[in-house]
Amino acid sequence: MAIVGGLDLHRGQITYDYVDTAMGEVHAGRIAPANRDTFREFLAELDTPDAEFVVEGCTGWWFVCDELAAAGMGFHVGDPAEVANLRGRKKRAKTDRADARLLRQLLVEDRVPESWIPPLHVLETRALGRLYLDLIAARNAWAQRIHATAFHHGAPVLPGDLTTADHQDVVVEVAESLPVVNRHAIETALRLINEMSNELDPVRRQLKWVGRHQPGARAIQAIYGIGELTGAIIWAELGDCRRFSSSRRAVRHTGLDITVHDSDGKRSAGRLARQGPGALRWALYESAQTASHRAAPDHAYYRDKKATKGHKIAVLSVARKIVRRCHHILVDLDDTALEPPTSRLPRPDLSTVA
């Protein structure tokens, strides 16, 4: 390559550090503001498609790699945690220039810890799943505000679910006895809850459509507890399971693994790592809660765990079993697991899947 470099991404600017291998010159600087237009101008100024850059897999990598591909240049996405490990202990101040230089050196030495780059349809499904959870979180936050306001004024206990018309009528009736400003706050919160519910419906339908028509998402629904909605989210967040050398590494990717003593003293042992996608943990936990059903194949395992560790830990233990099963099913599907969703594919016979 004529040009080999690293890019350190931030919302305000992109720091670059690249070497012109033909001239032996190192160039460094900043691209500001950090958007498509200014980055495209920077690439045009290089005046050659014979270039290769590496970026960390943080917010912004999508448009950067998209522009590099459009310019005919090579690109790599480095795993942020692995890049930080390769940086080692800090001997001097950590700067954007130092980060870009490190990425360039890793690329020159062929030591970039590559991140898997999902296909566009996988990225879109991930975005849908995360939007779905953001809307649920926002709706729950407004519901909690209503409960807190009512309790603050000593009002009767309200129904737990405030998304139904009957329960909202109870809230309106209770709000009549509150001061005007608090009544207005509750009415506003109810309107926002209804708006969130209206926004959730089309997102849920899209995710369920993916769950019905994507081969990988359909296949893992053979596992008890996984439905169309959770199947789509789990499939998208796990991605290409062939990149995990074992099902244990797939569990580690979810953040459901239990931490152990760390020599740097920054992690307490015996807690969830929580270093994977939050949407994936949510979908797995929701699926695993069905193990409390007597008909569930993991009910005996759940019951034994619950007797000694409690409901939550028992559900998390079942969730880890679900991850391992998903890993094996998706690996066996090979390339089919990542095909774009299509309504023309027949539903496979999954009755023999353990």
Phi, psi and omega per residue, in radians:
M1 nan 2.451 3.115
A2 -1.282 -0.591 -3.120
I3 -2.253 2.272 3.109
V4 -2.306 2.211 -3.062
G5 -2.709 3.026 3.089
G6 -2.128 2.601 -3.130
L7 -2.222 2.170 3.095
D8 -1.820 2.052 -2.964
L9 -1.683 2.393 3.004
H10 -2.498 2.852 -3.111
R11 -1.123 -0.609 -3.072
G12 -1.547 -0.501 -3.065
Q13 -2.793 2.832 3.056
I14 -2.058 2.139 3.095
T15 -1.617 2.267 -3.140
Y16 -2.052 2.647 3.049
D17 -2.595 1.906 -3.110
Y18 -2.377 2.754 3.121
V19 -2.049 2.330 3.031
D20 -1.512 1.789 -3.027
T21 -1.152 -0.437 3.135
A22 -1.279 -0.718 -3.099
M23 -1.683 -0.288 -3.101
G24 1.304 0.380 -3.098
E25 -1.779 2.458 3.082
V26 -1.817 2.287 -3.136
H27 -2.104 2.429 3.123
A28 -2.500 2.627 3.133
G29 3.029 -2.863 -3.106
R30 -2.262 2.561 3.049
I31 -1.960 2.027 -3.094
A32 -2.458 2.479 -0.115
P33 -1.258 2.871 -3.083
A34 -1.480 1.577 3.074
N35 -2.577 3.091 -3.064
R36 -1.070 -0.774 -3.037
D37 -1.096 -0.863 -3.105
T38 -1.192 -0.624 3.115
F39 -1.204 -0.633 3.091
R40 -1.122 -0.683 3.088
E41 -1.105 -0.697 3.117
F42 -1.072 -0.762 -3.138
L43 -1.161 -0.637 3.131
A44 -1.140 -0.607 -3.141
E45 -1.187 -0.419 3.099
L46 -1.170 -0.475 3.012
D47 1.031 0.581 3.050
T48 -2.829 2.399 3.047
P49 -1.461 -0.117 -3.102
D50 -1.432 1.218 -3.083
A51 -2.502 2.726 -3.130
E52 -2.539 2.282 -3.111
F53 -2.253 2.760 3.063
V54 -2.222 2.410 3.080
V55 -2.240 2.760 3.029
E56 -1.411 2.661 -3.118
G57 -1.389 1.064 3.113
C58 -2.005 3.126 -3.107
T59 -0.962 2.222 3.128
G60 1.927 -0.242 -3.071
W61 -1.108 -0.498 -3.059
W62 -1.062 -0.950 -3.064
F63 -1.217 -0.550 3.123
V64 -1.135 -0.848 3.134
C65 -1.173 -0.589 3.110
D66 -1.093 -0.755 3.123
E67 -1.229 -0.646 3.091
L68 -1.103 -0.728 3.117
A69 -1.139 -0.704 3.136
A70 -1.112 -0.544 3.132
A71 -1.479 0.005 3.130
G72 1.359 0.321 -3.117
M73 -1.717 2.745 3.093
G74 -1.461 2.690 3.127
F75 -2.610 2.706 3.084
H76 -2.373 2.559 3.068
V77 -2.018 2.046 -3.106
G78 -1.576 2.486 3.075
D79 -1.204 2.117 -3.044
P80 -1.001 -0.745 -3.110
A81 -1.160 -0.731 -3.128
E82 -1.208 -0.651 3.088
V83 -1.094 -0.711 3.112
A84 -1.101 -0.664 3.093
N85 -1.125 -0.699 3.137
L86 -1.210 -0.395 3.094
R87 -1.192 -0.565 3.120
G88 1.318 -2.970 3.137
R89 -1.184 2.434 -3.112
K90 -1.243 2.186 3.057
K91 -1.809 -0.186 3.124
R92 -2.651 3.075 -3.103
A93 -1.055 2.370 3.102
K94 -1.449 2.128 -3.121
T95 -2.219 2.897 3.093
D96 -1.088 -0.690 3.129
R97 -1.091 -0.714 3.126
A98 -1.153 -0.659 3.118
D99 -1.135 -0.779 3.122
A100 -1.116 -0.697 3.123
R101 -1.126 -0.700 3.103
L102 -1.069 -0.773 3.134
L103 -1.078 -0.710 3.114
R104 -1.115 -0.727 3.138
Q105 -1.135 -0.696 3.116
L106 -1.096 -0.657 -3.140
L107 -1.222 -0.729 3.128
V108 -1.085 -0.690 -3.101
E109 -1.519 0.054 3.140
D110 1.001 0.801 -3.123
R111 -2.153 0.365 -3.129
V112 -1.209 2.128 3.059
P113 -1.328 1.693 -2.964
E114 -1.194 2.392 2.951
S115 -1.660 2.565 3.087
W116 -1.265 2.302 3.136
I117 -1.752 1.932 -3.074
P118 -1.218 2.634 2.989
P119 -1.110 2.842 -3.058
L120 -1.020 -0.739 -3.084
H121 -1.185 -0.466 3.061
V122 -1.273 -0.748 3.105
L123 -1.070 -0.690 -3.133
E124 -1.165 -0.691 3.114
T125 -1.177 -0.667 3.061
R126 -1.047 -0.774 -3.126
A127 -1.092 -0.696 3.104
L128 -1.103 -0.794 -3.126
G129 -1.091 -0.725 -3.126
R130 -1.244 -0.600 3.045
L131 -1.114 -0.725 3.125
Y132 -1.008 -0.800 -3.124
L133 -1.238 -0.605 3.085
D134 -1.103 -0.712 3.119
L135 -1.151 -0.707 3.096
I136 -1.104 -0.750 -3.138
A137 -1.104 -0.713 3.135
A138 -1.155 -0.726 3.123
R139 -1.121 -0.732 3.116
N140 -1.135 -0.616 -3.140
A141 -1.121 -0.714 3.107
W142 -1.209 -0.631 3.088
A143 -1.123 -0.721 3.113
Q144 -1.126 -0.584 3.114
R145 -1.159 -0.674 3.093
I146 -1.101 -0.818 3.128
H147 -1.051 -0.726 -3.117
A148 -1.153 -0.700 3.138
T149 -1.133 -0.766 3.136
A150 -1.106 -0.755 -3.133
F151 -1.155 -0.647 -3.125
H152 -1.057 -0.533 -3.133
H153 -1.767 0.196 3.072
G154 1.222 0.449 -3.136
A155 -1.320 2.804 3.097
P156 -1.011 2.703 -3.131
V157 -1.110 2.286 -3.110
L158 -1.555 2.780 3.057
P159 -1.037 2.589 -3.113
G160 -1.176 -0.757 -3.127
D161 -1.613 2.030 -3.102
L162 -1.844 0.365 -3.132
T163 -1.658 -0.219 -3.117
T164 -1.623 2.689 -3.095
A165 -1.124 -0.705 -3.127
D166 -1.081 -0.779 -3.126
H167 -1.211 -0.604 3.113
Q168 -1.196 -0.565 3.060
D169 -1.107 -0.657 3.088
V170 -1.123 -0.721 3.137
V171 -1.098 -0.774 -3.139
V172 -1.089 -0.699 3.134
E173 -1.124 -0.744 3.117
V174 -1.161 -0.651 -3.090
A175 -1.149 -0.383 -3.130
E176 -1.069 -0.477 -3.103
S177 -1.558 -0.003 -3.092
L178 -1.651 2.846 3.051
P179 -0.992 2.700 -3.035
V180 -0.975 -0.795 -3.070
V181 -1.137 -0.638 3.117
N182 -1.283 -0.613 3.071
R183 -1.105 -0.711 3.115
H184 -1.109 -0.696 3.131
A185 -1.108 -0.699 -3.134
I186 -1.212 -0.734 3.122
E187 -1.112 -0.685 3.087
T188 -1.102 -0.747 3.136
A189 -1.097 -0.682 3.114
L190 -1.122 -0.703 3.107
R191 -1.097 -0.725 -3.139
L192 -1.186 -0.632 3.079
I193 -1.081 -0.736 3.113
N194 -1.156 -0.657 3.097
E195 -1.122 -0.742 3.114
M196 -1.088 -0.715 3.128
S197 -1.094 -0.704 3.117
N198 -1.134 -0.622 3.119
E199 -1.286 -0.522 -3.113
L200 -1.211 -0.616 -3.034
D201 -0.991 -0.910 -3.137
P202 -1.162 -0.586 3.111
V203 -1.151 -0.741 3.114
R204 -1.086 -0.719 -3.140
R205 -1.114 -0.706 3.127
Q206 -1.124 -0.739 3.131
L207 -1.137 -0.709 3.125
K208 -1.162 -0.585 3.083
W209 -1.097 -0.755 3.072
V210 -1.073 -0.734 3.135
G211 -1.072 -0.518 -3.135
R212 -1.469 -0.522 -2.932
H213 -2.008 -0.028 3.089
Q214 -1.765 2.210 -3.031
P215 -0.991 -0.778 -3.128
G216 -1.147 -0.759 3.140
A217 -1.140 -0.617 3.106
R218 -1.235 -0.679 -3.067
A219 -1.105 -0.735 -3.090
I220 -1.295 -0.160 3.058
Q221 -1.277 -0.087 3.010
A222 -1.214 -0.311 3.116
I223 -1.402 2.268 -3.104
Y224 -1.031 2.234 3.100
G225 1.842 -0.379 -3.141
I226 -1.600 2.155 3.110
G227 -1.929 -2.931 -3.092
E228 -1.116 -0.741 -3.114
L229 -1.190 -0.977 -3.118
T230 -1.174 -0.543 3.108
G231 -1.092 -0.742 3.132
A232 -1.117 -0.735 -3.108
I233 -1.207 -0.775 -3.137
I234 -1.099 -0.781 3.135
W235 -1.041 -0.820 -3.085
A236 -1.166 -0.709 -3.078
E237 -1.321 -0.566 3.072
L238 -1.265 -0.670 3.118
G239 1.186 -2.468 -3.109
D240 -1.389 1.772 -3.087
C241 -1.244 -0.188 3.109
R242 -1.192 -0.279 3.112
R243 -1.365 -0.186 3.057
F244 -1.649 2.182 -3.096
S245 -1.223 -0.330 3.126
S246 -2.698 2.891 3.109
S247 -1.162 -0.450 3.099
R248 -1.109 -0.649 3.103
R249 -1.241 -0.525 3.050
A250 -1.131 -0.698 3.086
V251 -1.097 -0.719 3.127
R252 -1.090 -0.634 3.113
H253 -1.079 -0.548 -3.113
T254 -1.302 -0.353 -3.047
G255 1.436 0.182 3.119
L256 -1.597 0.003 3.123
D257 -1.308 2.730 -3.107
I258 -1.592 2.279 -3.133
T259 -1.271 2.669 3.063
V260 -2.103 3.107 -3.134
H261 -1.037 2.301 3.128
D262 -1.981 2.333 -3.025
S263 -1.115 -0.411 -3.137
D264 -1.450 -0.083 3.038
G265 1.280 0.271 -3.071
K266 -1.715 -0.156 -3.139
R267 -2.174 2.304 3.086
S268 -1.507 2.443 -3.083
A269 -1.295 2.699 3.039
G270 1.478 0.193 3.125
R271 -2.081 2.835 3.107
L272 -1.159 2.462 3.135
A273 -1.171 -0.692 -3.132
R274 0.933 0.635 -3.115
Q275 -1.813 0.098 3.105
G276 -1.827 -2.990 -3.131
P277 -1.147 2.256 3.131
G278 -1.100 -0.639 3.138
A279 -1.112 -0.617 3.131
L280 -1.178 -0.750 3.119
R281 -1.110 -0.683 3.122
W282 -1.072 -0.853 -3.088
A283 -1.126 -0.674 3.129
L284 -1.194 -0.703 3.140
Y285 -1.149 -0.741 3.102
E286 -1.072 -0.715 3.134
S287 -1.181 -0.687 -3.074
A288 -1.248 -0.390 -3.131
Q289 -1.131 -0.351 3.117
T290 -1.234 -0.174 3.100
A291 -1.151 -0.282 3.090
S292 -1.287 -0.223 3.088
H293 -1.264 2.448 -3.115
R294 -1.110 -0.478 -3.121
A295 -1.432 -0.147 -3.092
A296 -1.189 2.419 3.133
P297 -1.127 -0.414 3.135
D298 -1.709 0.256 -3.049
H299 -1.113 -0.703 -3.135
A300 -1.114 -0.738 3.111
Y301 -1.109 -0.772 3.115
Y302 -1.070 -0.775 -3.103
R303 -1.079 -0.741 3.140
D304 -1.135 -0.750 3.122
K305 -1.145 -0.705 -3.119
K306 -1.116 -0.634 -3.110
A307 -1.102 -0.535 -3.090
T308 -1.837 -0.536 -3.022
K309 -2.046 -0.250 -3.102
G310 1.732 2.917 -3.038
H311 -1.073 -0.849 -3.014
K312 -1.096 -0.826 -3.137
I313 -1.153 -0.606 3.104
A314 -1.103 -0.756 3.122
V315 -1.127 -0.720 3.115
L316 -1.098 -0.643 3.107
S317 -1.127 -0.732 3.086
V318 -1.153 -0.644 3.129
A319 -1.052 -0.676 3.112
R320 -1.157 -0.621 3.075
K321 -1.137 -0.671 3.132
I322 -1.115 -0.711 3.116
V323 -1.037 -0.776 -3.120
R324 -1.092 -0.707 3.120
R325 -1.155 -0.731 3.090
C326 -1.047 -0.724 -3.141
H327 -1.027 -0.833 -3.098
H328 -1.156 -0.722 -3.133
I329 -1.123 -0.800 -3.092
L330 -1.235 -0.601 3.083
V331 -1.150 -0.719 3.135
D332 -1.127 -0.530 3.127
L333 -1.264 -0.333 3.110
D334 1.026 -2.313 -3.070
D335 -1.134 -0.462 -3.124
T336 -1.057 -0.505 -3.091
A337 -1.105 -0.370 -3.074
L338 -1.951 0.178 3.116
E339 -1.118 2.589 3.070
P340 -1.084 2.604 3.120
P341 -1.130 2.463 3.114
T342 -2.570 2.462 3.141
S343 -1.408 -0.109 -3.083
R344 -1.538 -0.232 -3.129
L345 -1.341 2.321 3.081
P346 -1.246 2.614 3.089
R347 -1.211 2.207 -3.082
P348 -1.282 2.772 3.069
D349 -1.452 1.934 -3.062
L350 -1.911 0.266 -3.049
S351 -1.183 -0.366 -3.090
T352 -1.632 -0.027 -3.107
V353 -1.348 2.252 -3.113
A354 -1.326 nan nan
